């Protein structure tokens, strides 16, 4: 199998980037984040893309970024929280070791305050976060080989749990 050693999925603010960087360091590989790929390619923030072109346009960019990264990258890959919404992306993920990081809404509030520039949480953030999770949780479960809860765990503990669950050895 070619492609990433681990693909991280999960909701916004769960720590995919932080944990991904730790995993990459432990495994001696590089880290890549498809949200960062989109920002670099577009020269602007994701929230600006949502405002200027809408969610549908962003999702098309995201789908292309994920497909490219799954082919090009052989390290640790983190996907945006909504990447699993696309059926063809989920099909592509079936060929890769996917770890889903999850947290509850109280943890999301503690970590992010749910008041950052998150376009999908602009009006009632707690309610919208719960609704997003209700719709996305089955999709995360569909693509994940392992699910790792992050509540009350440090990023190091989460990274170790991913390594253990996927039976990966540190470099």
C-alpha positions in Angstrom: 0.0 0.0 0.0 1.2 3.5 -0.8 0.0 6.7 0.7 -0.1 8.1 4.2 1.0 6.0 7.2 -2.0 7.5 9.1 -4.9 9.7 8.0 -6.5 11.7 10.8 -10.2 12.6 10.7 -12.5 14.2 13.2 -14.3 17.4 14.1 -12.8 20.8 14.0 -10.8 21.7 17.0 -10.2 18.0 18.1 -6.4 18.3 17.6 -5.7 16.6 14.3 -2.9 19.0 13.5 -1.3 18.8 16.9 -1.5 15.0 17.2 -0.5 14.7 13.5 2.7 16.6 14.1 3.5 14.5 17.1 2.8 11.2 15.2 5.0 12.4 12.3 7.9 13.2 14.7 7.5 9.8 16.4 7.4 7.9 13.2 10.1 9.9 11.5 7.9 11.1 8.6 6.4 14.4 7.4 3.1 15.9 8.3 0.5 17.4 5.9 -2.8 19.0 6.5 -5.3 19.4 3.6 -6.8 22.5 5.1 -3.3 24.1 5.0 -2.9 22.9 1.4 -6.1 24.7 0.5 -5.1 27.9 2.2 -1.7 27.8 0.5 -3.2 27.1 -3.0 -5.9 29.7 -2.6 -3.9 32.4 -0.8 -6.6 33.0 1.7 -8.2 31.6 4.8 -10.9 28.9 4.6 -13.4 31.2 6.3 -12.9 33.7 3.5 -13.5 31.0 0.9 -16.8 30.1 2.6 -17.9 33.7 2.7 -16.8 34.6 -0.8 -17.7 31.4 -2.7 -19.8 29.3 -0.4 -19.5 25.9 1.2 -20.1 24.0 -2.1 -17.0 25.7 -3.7 -14.9 25.0 -0.6 -16.0 21.3 -0.5 -14.9 20.9 -4.2 -11.5 22.4 -3.3 -11.3 20.1 -0.3 -12.2 17.0 -2.3 -9.4 17.7 -4.8 -6.9 18.5 -2.0 -7.7 15.2 -0.2 -7.5 13.1 -3.4 -4.1 14.6 -4.2 -2.7 14.2 -0.7 -3.7 10.6 -0.5 -1.7 9.9 -3.6 1.3 12.2 -3.0 1.9 12.0 0.7 3.4 9.1 2.6 3.6 10.5 6.1 0.8 11.6 8.5 -2.2 13.4 6.9 -4.8 15.4 8.6 -8.1 16.2 6.9 -10.6 19.0 7.5 -13.5 18.2 9.7 -16.0 18.0 6.8 -13.8 16.1 4.3 -15.8 12.9 5.1 -19.0 14.4 3.7 -18.0 13.5 0.2 -18.8 9.9 -0.8 -15.9 9.6 -3.2 -13.5 10.8 -0.5 -14.8 8.2 1.9 -14.3 5.5 -0.8 -10.7 6.7 -1.2 -10.1 6.6 2.5 -11.1 2.9 2.6 -7.7 2.0 1.3 -5.8 3.9 4.1 -5.2 3.5 7.9 -7.7 6.1 9.2 -7.8 7.2 12.9 -10.8 9.2 14.0 -10.2 11.6 16.9 -13.4 12.5 18.8 -14.4 14.8 21.7 -17.6 15.8 23.3 -19.1 19.3 23.1 -17.8 20.3 26.5 -14.3 19.5 25.5 -14.8 21.4 22.2 -15.9 24.5 24.2 -12.8 24.1 26.5 -10.4 23.7 23.6 -11.7 26.2 21.2 -14.3 28.2 23.0 -16.4 27.6 19.8 -15.9 31.3 19.1 -13.1 31.2 16.6 -13.6 31.9 12.9 -15.5 28.7 12.2 -17.9 29.4 9.3 -20.2 26.5 10.1 -20.6 27.6 13.7 -21.5 31.2 13.2 -24.8 31.4 14.9 -25.5 29.1 17.9 -22.1 27.4 18.2 -22.9 24.7 20.8 -26.1 23.7 19.0 -24.5 23.8 15.6 -21.5 21.7 16.8 -23.8 19.1 18.2 -25.8 19.0 14.9 -22.6 18.7 12.9 -21.4 15.8 15.0 -24.7 14.0 14.8 -24.6 14.1 11.0 -20.8 13.4 10.7 -20.2 10.8 13.5 -21.5 7.9 11.3 -19.3 9.1 8.4 -16.2 9.2 10.7 -17.1 5.7 11.9 -17.5 4.5 8.3 -13.9 5.5 7.3 -12.1 4.9 10.6 -10.1 1.8 11.4 -9.8 3.1 15.0 -11.6 5.8 17.0 -9.6 7.6 19.7 -11.4 9.7 22.3 -9.4 12.8 23.1 -11.4 14.1 26.2 -9.1 14.6 29.2 -6.1 13.4 27.3 -2.9 15.3 26.4 -1.9 15.4 22.7 1.0 13.0 23.6 -1.5 10.5 25.1 -3.7 10.7 22.1 -0.8 10.2 19.7 0.3 7.2 21.7 -3.3 5.8 21.6 -3.3 6.1 17.8 0.1 4.4 17.5 -1.1 1.6 19.8 -4.4 1.1 18.1 -2.9 1.0 14.6 0.1 -1.1 15.9 2.7 1.3 14.6 6.2 1.4 15.9 8.1 4.6 16.6 11.1 5.4 14.4 
